[in-house]
Amino acid sequence: MPTALVTGASRGIGRAIARRLAATHDIVAVARSGDELQALADEIAREGGRCRAIPLDVTDAGAVHAALDGLEVDVLVNNAGIGVLKPFLELTPDEWRRMVDVNFNALFHVTRAVLPGMVAREAGHVVIIGSIAGRSAFVGGTCYAATKHAVMGFAESLMLEVRDAGVKVSVVSPGSVATDFSPPRARDVAWQLLPEDVAESVAHLVATPPGVLVHRLEVRALSPKRPRG
Ligand SMILES: NC(=O)c1ccc[n+]([C@@H]2O[C@H](COP(=O)([O-])OP(=O)(O)OC[C@H]3O[C@@H](n4cnc5c(N)ncnc54)[C@H](OP(=O)(O)O)[C@@H]3O)[C@@H](O)[C@H]2O)c1
């Protein structure tokens, strides 16, 4: 069985990705919440899969290095992310720094730990969960949208660097997804994507034939005016 490492697997989109990929991969699940990761690992085991939980703060370069360096993984899903969505003048320096650390700087630590193995084996797939905010702007998104724009530049450059070594790099950019990421406001959000919808797109990318690369995939709910059937 190939192995897939998923960051931010304790809840939301990352948890759904881990559960979906567990049908075809042994899972390495990373996040800070150890209990939630263990619950995920138990759930996957009950369904006949395998999941190793590694409680880890992806912004801690030393801890990532110690836990993940040299780990042999076939698929890396860089999903962990946070969003403090409010006007620039209300953002604290700490909120700004945390968003940049989790959404962008952690890409370096985690990818750096497992990419050399992929290049050496001439196979592997790095998937990054971006956002539609990675190519558009919105009020309250100065830092969040900037980190997701950075993700796009990182991913495309990395893709150009490692494609000839047989390693794929893809970005999945969802629209609004029903998770704890942004609590539902007063408005009706029944139209939102589900975490499982994003997970299905990741599974699709991972299953593309060896010579085929889908580098960017934007996933939207069909229409905010049409609640899901
Ligand atoms: N929800 C949306 O509408 C939406 C839309 C487009 C893109 N996205 C992107 O999708 C990704 C997942 O978002 P989500 O909606 O699933 O959010 P979520 O439900 O809040 O989950 C975020 C995950 O990231 C993990 N995480 C946060 N900081 C971490 C850290 N320092 N170290 C390790 N793990 C950390 C959390 O685990 P712990 O707290 O246990 O560490 C959690 O598992 C993010 O990159 C987000 O930008 C979300």
The ligand as a Gaussian input file, in Angstrom:
#p B3LYP/6-31G(d) Opt

LIG

0 1
 N      -13.168000      26.007000       4.953000
 C      -13.092000      26.756000       3.859000
 O      -14.054000      27.453000       3.476000
 C      -11.826000      26.734000       3.027000
 C      -11.882000      27.247000       1.730000
 C      -10.742000      27.232000       0.932000
 C       -9.564000      26.716000       1.444000
 N       -9.514000      26.233000       2.712000
 C       -8.225000      25.707000       3.196000
 O       -8.393000      24.351000       3.561000
 C       -7.445000      24.004000       4.573000
 C       -8.166000      23.306000       5.715000
 O       -9.152000      24.176000       6.239000
 P      -10.422000      23.662000       7.046000
 O      -11.584000      24.407000       6.537000
 O      -10.459000      22.185000       7.083000
 O      -10.055000      24.271000       8.490000
 P      -10.257000      23.672000       9.962000
 O      -11.486000      22.850000      10.039000
 O      -10.096000      24.840000      10.875000
 O       -8.983000      22.690000      10.122000
 C       -7.685000      23.201000      10.089000
 C       -6.707000      22.066000      10.325000
 O       -5.375000      22.617000      10.309000
 C       -4.704000      22.154000      11.469000
 N       -3.701000      23.097000      11.928000
 C       -3.856000      24.426000      12.189000
 N       -2.710000      24.945000      12.665000
 C       -1.814000      23.920000      12.710000
 C       -0.469000      23.816000      13.125000
 N        0.215000      24.876000      13.586000
 N        0.147000      22.603000      13.035000
 C       -0.523000      21.525000      12.583000
 N       -1.801000      21.560000      12.166000
 C       -2.439000      22.745000      12.241000
 C       -5.800000      21.963000      12.519000
 O       -5.401000      21.008000      13.483000
 P       -4.987000      21.344000      14.997000
 O       -5.749000      22.548000      15.439000
 O       -5.325000      20.073000      15.701000
 O       -3.507000      21.577000      14.940000
 C       -6.921000      21.384000      11.656000
 O       -6.759000      20.001000      11.509000
 C       -6.746000      25.306000       4.954000
 O       -5.506000      25.378000       4.283000
 C       -7.691000      26.389000       4.444000
 O       -7.004000      27.583000       4.130000
 C      -10.620000      26.219000       3.521000

